[in-house]
Amino acid sequence: MHTNHQYEKTFIIDTNVFIHRPDAILSFKESEVIVPLWVLEELDKLKTFSDERGRNARHAIRFMEERAKKGDLSQGVKIEEGSLLRVEMTYDPSIAPELSHEKNDNKIILCGLTLQQKGDRNVFFVSKDINARVKARALGLHTVDYEKQKVSMSTLYSGYVEAQLSQKDADLFKRDGSMPWHDHLMSNQYVLFTIKETAQEYVIGKYDAVLEMLRYVEDYSHGITGIRPLNAQQQMAFDLLLDDSIALVSLVGKAGTGKTLLALAAGLKKIFDDKTYTRLLASRPVMPLGKDIGFLPGDKEEKLSHWMKPLYDNLELITSQTSRPELKNVETVLKSTKIELEAITYIRGRSLPKQYIIVDEAQNLSPHEIKTIVSRAGKETKVVLTGDPYQIDTPYLDSDSNGLTYLVEAFKGQPLYGHVTLSKSERSELAELAAELL
């Protein structure tokens, strides 16, 4: 077995890390990065899948093939970030005879244990599989989760701060439409002012980082396409959704906070009233557990109807509330050339200029897939991402490592980006209690 004393740390990379991020190897600087042979075998099986796992498996294989051109992977090849990439093909079965050698998972762990037993390196087993980490740790192997793209939900940027304002200053703010603000805030961050005298009423300002001032945010009480904001965060959301200078918006919140409804209502206004965009494209991940749309019976439209039902339901609510004749019937709206409900699988690779794109349930997308979708946005296109990071239905992702929370942290402060975390459920007391307790 090849040894290398040059590197202080050796990282054994599990298959699921590559599925989460195909170029994960580049995250380990000045280290020895080991890919066990059985990881390559698992990637080979996954590469035929037509979902995100298959795409990432193919990407990871191509990534390693490119590095293999520089030398012998069994001996180790120098790669970016000053690291050494090596494929390990052996292990000592006597180290943990209680482990079944039939399972690839166990072979990968044994590979790490064998390297650790040599004693000349610090070995870390990197995996997003909690069970594999627990098993490896029980056998004495150091384990780490792959956290390159993790963002703590507890400290996630909310998009606004709270402050107090006197009634007199609030009236002046409303009258003038703006006021100086020298406290450091992010571009397009909101300040939710509670009126000191009443402690009930509030006014909202949006920070202009260039001019260092707050712009007064109207209350939208007249409603947008028949939908009225029911709380301050929903007003902020409408303000972002209707601001043409903001090309990327993310709305995070639990079930019932109105994320999708607000995005659709604002999108319909922009398409039919303002004619800012030529078409509204609403999409969501198709199969939460990674299966492809082909597993469902029927043609594309029939298959989509199962997964697009939440979008249909929100459209029905809007059409029942609006006074616009062309939006009074949901079937008419759906037949319009100005609206398209599409699975994310089908928008991949398309150029999407001058469109209002809504990606619902974005928490089920990896950072890599979010990047793919946002980078598809054409000229004069607005992208709206909505989701609940605590309701994730896909393996390898959690509330801290999904693409939605990663995007929020990466984009905060950019002038063309805005974010709001919606915390209050407006469905019913039962729905809010369920979101809290279950």
Secondary structure, DSSP 4 states (H G I P E B T S, - for coil): -----S-SEEEEEPHHHHHH-TTGGGGSTTSEEEEEHHHHHHHHHHTT-SSHHHHHHHHHHHHHHHHHTTS-TTT-EE-GGG-EEEEE----GGG-TTS-TT-HHHHHHHHHHHHHHT-SSEEEEE-S-HHHHHHHHHTT-EEE---TT---GGG---SEEEEEE-HHHHHHHHHHSEEE--S---TT-EEEEEETTTSS-EEEEEEETTTTEEEEPP--TT-BTTB---SHHHHHHHHHHH-TT--EEEEEE-TTS-HHHHHHHHHHIIIIIS--SSEEEEEE-S-TTS--GGGSSS-HHHHHHHHSHHHHHHHHHHHHH---GGGS-HHHHHHSTTEEEEEHHHHTT--BTTEEEEETTGGGS-HHHHHHHHTTB-TT-EEEEEE-TT---STT--TTTSHHHHHHHHHTT-TTEEEEEE----S-HHHHHHHHH-
